[in-house]
Amino acid sequence: HWVWSPSGFLSAFYSDNDGERFLKENGFLDFAGSGVVHMVGGYSALIAAIAIGPRKGFFGARDNVKAQFKGSNELLCSLGVSILWFGWYGFNCGSTLAAGTGGAIYVAGRVAVNTTLAASSAAITTTIYSKLSQGYYDLAFCLNGLLAGLVSITAGCAVVHPWSAIVIGVVGSFFYLGASATVKMMKVDDPLDA
């Protein structure tokens, strides 16, 4: 694989037969597979949503659409995001690939703290944004913001400071808000608004 394999041309561990590295410094640092996994998944979902097309009547009168296509159970959505968030700790912290050797346990601890801070700051940011823009707290915005924070921090969770994780979560939430508005403007129906 071009990122994960030691022989991948973007790998941080790649060098050619002469010992020269393709990327002279660190290579492509993709802790826990964030760039590859989330980029491929996101683009695949976008292409599928474009190919399938919008649900019938989705782009009608805005108030009618909002009432007609509201999620059916926000409690189950919250449970799903909570399960996903819990699993993210196994995904991120488990990607240190060691627990008892050297300083690996400290790296895993930093990863857990940064994962928590980024997700929390993104959820708070989108919740405040929903109150300011819509006049009420929107749980769906909060949940999708939380997921945006998780996705945003995954690549760098092992190498950034906790204050940076908060900033990454806030920036990730604004990327989510911008992407959500852009997709709607392009008349692409994303059922999850993720």
C-alpha positions, 0 to 999 in steps of 0.5 A: 500500500502506498502509505502503510507498506514499508515499500509504499512510495509515501510511507515514512519508512520507504527508501529506494535501493540507494537509501534515498527516501522519497519524502526526505523528512517524515513521509506521510504520517497516517496514524491509525489510517486516518487519511486513507480510511476516511478519505476513501470512505468519504469520497466513495459515499459522495460518489454513491450519493451523487449516483443514486440521486436525491430522495423524492421530494427532498429538494422541495420547499425547505420547511416542508423538507425539514419536517418530512425528512427529519431523522426518526429516532435521535436517541438511537442516533446518539447511541450509535455515535456513542458506540462509535466514539467508544470504538474509536479509542480501540482504533486510535489507542490500539494503533500504537501497536504496543502497550508494555514496551518503552513509552508506548503506553504514554503515547496511547494515553496521549492518543486517548486524551487527544481523541477525547478533546477533539471530539468534545470540542467539535461537538460543543462548537457545532452545538453552539453554531446550531443555537446561533444559526437556527435558534435551537440546539440541534442534536444531529449537528452535535453528533455529526460535529463529534464525528467530524472531531474524531475524523479530524484528530485521528491522523495526528492524535499521537503527535499533537499536544492536547491544546492542539487537539482542541483546535483541530476539533474546532476546525474540523467542526467548521469543515463539517459545517462547510461541507454539509452546506456545500453538499446541500447547495450542490443538490446532493442528498446525504441522508446522514448529513455526515 
